[in-house]
C-alpha cells in the first residue's frame, strides 16, 4: 500500500450538518450511494466497520476499524478491500476520512479523503469517480 497516494475532494451540500451526518452514518442511506453495500458499525473509536454485499457477481466483505470520531465533524477509519488484490494485513489498509463543517445554518462543506492506494492506477480510478460519488451524497442529503 502506498501511503503517498491519496484522493481528496470537497463538495458544498445544501443541507445542515445533522442531515449530512445522517447520510454518511445511517446504514440504510449509505446503501443508496455505495452500490447496495450493507454497512455495520457503532461508529465508536476502536470498533470494527464492515462493508459487505455483492458487486458485479462478486461477494465482498471489506472492513476496518474506527480510528477517530468527532460527532457532526470528523470520522476516520482504516479500510481494507478485497478488490485491492492485497492480503488482509495492517500494511495493506488505507485510511478513509470524512470531514464536515457548517458554512451556515443550511449549507455544509463535506470533504472525503482516502490515503493509501496499492498503485497509481487504483488511485486514478478512485479520483475519476470521486465527483460523481460526492454528487450522489449531495443529492441524497438535499432531497
C-alpha positions as CSV (number, residue, x, y, z in Angstrom):
1,X,0.0,0.0,0.0
2,X,1.4,3.4,-1.0
3,X,0.5,5.9,1.6
4,X,1.9,8.7,-0.5
5,X,-1.1,8.2,-2.9
6,X,-4.3,9.9,-1.9
7,X,-7.6,11.2,-3.2
8,X,-9.4,14.1,-1.5
9,X,-12.3,16.2,-2.8
10,X,-14.9,18.5,-1.2
11,X,-18.4,19.5,-2.1
12,X,-20.9,22.0,-0.7
13,X,-24.2,20.5,0.2
14,X,-27.4,22.5,0.6
15,X,-28.3,20.8,3.9
16,X,-27.5,21.3,7.5
17,X,-24.7,19.4,9.3
18,X,-27.1,17.0,11.0
19,X,-28.6,15.9,7.7
20,X,-25.2,15.4,6.1
21,X,-24.1,13.4,9.1
22,X,-27.1,11.1,8.8
23,X,-26.4,10.5,5.1
24,X,-22.8,9.4,6.0
25,X,-23.6,7.3,9.0
26,X,-27.0,5.6,8.6
27,X,-26.6,2.2,7.0
28,X,-29.9,2.3,5.1
29,X,-28.8,5.6,3.5
30,X,-25.2,4.5,2.9
31,X,-26.6,1.6,0.9
32,X,-28.1,4.1,-1.6
33,X,-24.8,5.6,-2.7
34,X,-22.5,2.6,-2.0
35,X,-24.0,0.2,-4.6
36,X,-26.3,-1.6,-2.1
37,X,-23.5,-2.2,0.4
38,X,-24.5,-3.3,3.9
39,X,-22.5,-1.2,6.4
40,X,-22.3,-2.3,10.1
41,X,-20.5,-0.4,12.9
42,X,-21.4,1.5,16.0
43,X,-19.2,4.4,15.0
44,X,-17.2,4.3,18.2
45,X,-13.4,4.6,18.3
46,X,-11.8,1.1,18.3
47,X,-15.0,-0.6,16.8
48,X,-15.0,-2.6,13.6
49,X,-16.6,-1.3,10.5
50,X,-17.8,-3.8,7.8
51,X,-18.9,-3.1,4.3
52,X,-20.4,-6.2,2.6
53,X,-22.5,-7.1,-0.3
54,X,-22.4,-8.3,-3.9
55,X,-20.9,-6.2,-6.8
56,X,-20.9,-7.5,-10.4
57,X,-21.3,-11.0,-9.2
58,X,-18.6,-10.9,-6.6
59,X,-19.4,-11.3,-2.9
60,X,-17.3,-8.9,-0.8
61,X,-16.7,-8.2,2.9
62,X,-14.4,-5.1,3.2
63,X,-13.6,-3.9,6.7
64,X,-11.5,-1.7,9.0
65,X,-11.6,0.0,12.4
66,X,-13.0,3.3,13.5
67,X,-9.8,5.3,14.4
68,X,-11.2,8.8,15.1
69,X,-14.7,10.1,15.7
70,X,-16.0,13.6,16.5
71,X,-19.8,13.9,16.3
72,X,-21.0,16.0,13.4
73,X,-17.4,16.9,12.4
74,X,-15.0,14.1,11.6
75,X,-14.7,10.3,11.1
76,X,-11.6,8.4,10.2
77,X,-11.4,4.6,9.7
78,X,-8.9,2.1,8.4
79,X,-10.1,0.3,5.4
80,X,-9.1,-2.9,3.6
81,X,-10.9,-4.0,0.4
82,X,-10.8,-7.5,-1.2
83,X,-10.9,-5.6,-4.5
84,X,-7.4,-4.3,-3.8
85,X,-6.0,-7.7,-4.5
86,X,-3.8,-7.3,-1.5
87,X,-3.5,-9.6,1.5
88,X,-5.6,-8.6,4.6
89,X,-2.8,-7.3,6.8
90,X,-2.3,-3.9,8.5
91,X,0.2,-2.5,6.0
92,X,-2.4,-3.0,3.2
93,X,-5.1,-0.8,4.9
94,X,-5.8,2.7,3.7
95,X,-7.4,5.4,5.8
96,X,-10.8,6.9,4.9
97,X,-11.6,10.3,6.4
98,X,-14.9,12.3,6.4
99,X,-14.7,16.0,7.4
100,X,-17.8,18.1,7.7
101,X,-18.0,21.8,8.6
102,X,-21.0,24.2,8.5
103,X,-20.9,27.1,6.1
104,X,-24.1,28.5,7.6
105,X,-27.3,27.0,9.0
106,X,-28.3,25.4,5.7
107,X,-25.0,24.6,3.9
108,X,-22.3,22.1,4.8
109,X,-18.9,21.5,3.3
110,X,-18.1,17.8,3.1
111,X,-14.6,16.5,2.3
112,X,-13.9,12.8,1.6
113,X,-10.3,11.7,1.7
114,X,-8.7,8.3,1.2
115,X,-5.0,7.9,2.0
116,X,-3.2,4.8,0.7
117,X,-3.7,3.0,-2.6
118,X,-1.9,-0.1,-3.9
119,X,-0.8,1.8,-7.1
120,X,-1.4,4.8,-9.2
121,X,-3.9,3.0,-11.4
122,X,-6.2,2.4,-8.5
123,X,-5.7,5.9,-7.2
124,X,-6.7,7.3,-10.7
125,X,-9.7,5.1,-10.8
126,X,-10.9,6.4,-7.4
127,X,-10.2,10.0,-8.4
128,X,-12.1,9.6,-11.7
129,X,-15.3,8.5,-9.8
130,X,-15.0,10.9,-6.9
131,X,-17.0,13.9,-8.2
132,X,-20.0,11.6,-9.2
133,X,-19.7,9.8,-5.8
134,X,-19.9,13.2,-3.9
135,X,-22.7,14.4,-6.2
136,X,-24.7,11.3,-5.2
137,X,-24.2,12.0,-1.5
138,X,-25.2,15.7,-2.1
139,X,-28.3,14.7,-4.0
140,X,-29.5,12.3,-1.2
141,X,-28.8,15.0,1.5
142,X,-30.6,17.7,-0.4
143,X,-33.8,15.8,-1.1
